[in-house]
Amino acid sequence: MSVNGVGYKVFIPNDVMTKIQLNEPSELFIHTHVGESILDLYGFNSMEDLTLFELLIGVSGIGPKTALGIFTKGTSDKIKTAIVKGDVALFTSVPRLGTKNAQKIIIELRSKLGSLQSLDLNENTSESQEIIEALKQLGFSPQESREALRHIESEGNVSDKIRKALKILGKNSRKG
């Protein structure tokens, strides 16, 4: 990458590589990793990806190259889903990442992902959008629908989840 004639080596996930076009301006969200004898740059397409990367390298035993390797296994949504669901296999498929460190990632980040509203997994899946749309057609606002969705367990099909959401929304309307 070149900025005003100065060249920089930036480590990026494969999906970022496919979106960058030669000789075209690109915008990346950068993490600067400073070590004893290194200064490396890691670039991402979105602030959400950068935040997830920084959470990953915050786990003891996970370095920036291993964290970048995790991004080769899927999108940030897929990675977050693997953390929340405890999918050790996704992480152990990354070179230099064993079972113990995979479990450590899941244990340490599961609570952090659950507590960050901006990283809420339920709102961005196509299934969740389908449920929100169905509830909207039944007269509920998108905000009410998302709130009900947060209280639904992830098991079950779309119809089951809509029924559960309706029960929650029915209880809430009786309270008010």
C-alpha positions as CSV (number, residue, x, y, z in Angstrom):
1,M,0.0,0.0,0.0
2,S,1.3,3.5,-0.8
3,V,0.2,6.7,0.9
4,N,1.5,9.9,-0.6
5,G,4.4,8.1,-2.1
6,V,5.3,6.2,1.0
7,G,4.9,2.4,0.9
8,Y,3.5,0.4,3.7
9,K,3.2,-3.4,4.1
10,V,-0.2,-4.2,5.5
11,F,-1.3,-7.7,6.5
12,I,-4.9,-8.2,5.4
13,P,-7.5,-11.0,5.4
14,N,-8.2,-12.7,2.0
15,D,-11.6,-11.1,1.7
16,V,-10.0,-7.7,1.9
17,M,-7.5,-8.7,-0.8
18,T,-10.3,-9.6,-3.2
19,K,-12.0,-6.1,-2.8
20,I,-8.8,-4.0,-3.3
21,Q,-8.2,-3.0,-6.9
22,L,-4.7,-2.2,-8.2
23,N,-4.0,1.5,-8.6
24,E,-7.4,2.4,-7.0
25,P,-7.7,4.2,-3.6
26,S,-8.7,1.9,-0.7
27,E,-9.8,2.6,2.8
28,L,-8.7,0.3,5.6
29,F,-9.2,0.3,9.3
30,I,-5.7,-0.3,10.7
31,H,-4.3,-2.0,13.8
32,T,-0.7,-1.1,14.5
33,H,1.0,-4.0,16.3
34,V,4.2,-2.9,18.1
35,G,6.5,-5.5,19.5
36,E,10.1,-5.7,20.8
37,S,11.6,-5.6,17.3
38,I,8.5,-5.3,15.0
39,L,6.0,-2.8,13.8
40,D,3.3,-4.4,11.8
41,L,0.1,-3.1,10.3
42,Y,-3.1,-5.1,9.9
43,G,-5.9,-3.8,7.8
44,F,-9.7,-4.5,7.7
45,N,-12.6,-3.3,5.6
46,S,-14.8,-2.4,8.6
47,M,-14.5,-1.1,12.1
48,E,-16.4,-4.2,13.3
49,D,-13.7,-6.5,11.8
50,L,-11.0,-4.4,13.4
51,T,-12.7,-4.6,16.8
52,L,-13.1,-8.4,16.5
53,F,-9.4,-8.7,15.5
54,E,-8.4,-6.7,18.6
55,L,-10.6,-8.8,20.8
56,L,-8.9,-11.9,19.4
57,I,-5.4,-10.7,20.0
58,G,-6.4,-9.7,23.5
59,V,-6.7,-13.4,24.3
60,S,-3.5,-14.7,25.9
61,G,-1.6,-16.9,23.5
62,I,-3.3,-15.4,20.3
63,G,-1.0,-13.3,18.2
64,P,-1.9,-11.0,15.3
65,K,-0.9,-13.6,12.6
66,T,-3.0,-16.3,14.3
67,A,-5.9,-13.9,14.6
68,L,-5.6,-13.0,11.0
69,G,-5.6,-16.7,10.2
70,I,-9.0,-16.9,11.9
71,F,-10.3,-14.4,9.4
72,T,-9.4,-16.8,6.6
73,K,-12.0,-19.2,8.0
74,G,-15.0,-16.8,7.4
75,T,-16.6,-13.5,8.0
76,S,-16.6,-11.7,11.3
77,D,-20.3,-12.9,11.7
78,K,-19.2,-16.5,11.2
79,I,-16.4,-16.1,13.7
80,K,-18.7,-14.5,16.3
81,T,-21.2,-17.2,15.8
82,A,-18.5,-19.8,16.3
83,I,-17.5,-18.1,19.6
84,V,-21.1,-17.9,20.8
85,K,-22.0,-21.4,19.9
86,G,-18.6,-22.8,21.1
87,D,-17.5,-24.1,17.7
88,V,-13.9,-25.2,18.6
89,A,-13.5,-26.9,15.1
90,L,-13.5,-23.5,13.3
91,F,-10.6,-22.3,15.4
92,T,-8.6,-25.5,15.4
93,S,-8.7,-25.5,11.6
94,V,-6.4,-22.5,11.8
95,P,-2.7,-23.3,11.5
96,R,-0.8,-22.9,14.8
97,L,-4.1,-22.8,16.8
98,G,-4.6,-25.8,19.1
99,T,-7.7,-26.9,21.1
100,K,-6.7,-25.2,24.3
101,N,-6.3,-21.8,22.7
102,A,-9.5,-22.3,20.7
103,Q,-11.3,-23.0,24.0
104,K,-9.7,-20.0,25.6
105,I,-10.9,-17.8,22.7
106,I,-14.5,-19.1,23.2
107,I,-14.4,-18.8,27.0
108,E,-12.9,-15.3,27.1
109,L,-14.8,-13.7,24.2
110,R,-18.3,-15.3,24.6
111,S,-19.2,-12.9,27.4
112,K,-17.6,-9.9,25.7
113,L,-19.5,-10.5,22.5
114,G,-22.8,-11.0,24.4
115,S,-22.3,-7.7,26.3
116,L,-21.6,-5.6,23.3
117,Q,-24.8,-4.3,21.7
118,S,-22.9,-3.3,18.5
119,L,-21.8,-6.9,18.1
120,D,-25.3,-8.5,18.6
121,L,-25.5,-11.6,16.5
122,N,-29.3,-11.9,16.4
123,E,-30.0,-8.8,14.4
124,N,-28.0,-9.3,11.2
125,T,-28.8,-12.9,10.1
126,S,-31.1,-13.5,7.2
127,E,-33.3,-15.7,9.5
128,S,-33.6,-12.8,12.0
129,Q,-34.5,-10.4,9.3
130,E,-37.2,-12.8,8.1
131,I,-38.6,-13.0,11.7
132,I,-38.5,-9.2,12.1
133,E,-40.3,-8.7,8.7
134,A,-43.0,-11.2,9.7
135,L,-43.6,-9.5,13.1
136,K,-43.6,-6.1,11.3
137,Q,-46.4,-7.4,9.0
138,L,-48.3,-8.4,12.2
139,G,-48.1,-4.8,13.4
140,F,-45.1,-4.8,15.6
141,S,-42.3,-2.2,15.2
142,P,-38.8,-3.3,14.2
143,Q,-37.6,-2.2,17.6
144,E,-40.1,-4.3,19.5
145,S,-39.3,-7.2,17.2
146,R,-35.6,-7.0,17.7
147,E,-36.1,-6.7,21.5
148,A,-38.3,-9.9,21.4
149,L,-35.7,-11.6,19.3
150,R,-33.0,-11.0,21.9
151,H,-35.0,-13.1,24.4
152,I,-35.5,-16.1,22.1
153,E,-33.2,-19.1,22.3
154,S,-31.4,-19.9,19.1
155,E,-32.8,-23.4,18.7
156,G,-35.8,-24.0,16.5
157,N,-37.0,-23.0,13.0
158,V,-38.3,-19.6,11.9
159,S,-42.0,-20.5,12.6
160,D,-41.1,-21.6,16.2
161,K,-39.1,-18.4,16.7
162,I,-42.0,-16.2,15.5
163,R,-44.4,-18.0,17.9
164,K,-42.0,-17.5,20.8
165,A,-41.6,-13.8,19.8
166,L,-45.4,-13.4,19.7
167,K,-45.7,-14.8,23.2
168,I,-43.0,-12.4,24.5
169,L,-44.6,-9.4,22.7
170,G,-48.1,-10.5,24.0
171,K,-46.8,-10.5,27.6
172,N,-45.1,-7.1,27.1
173,S,-48.3,-5.5,25.7
174,R,-50.3,-6.8,28.8
175,K,-47.8,-5.2,31.1
176,G,-48.2,-1.7,29.5
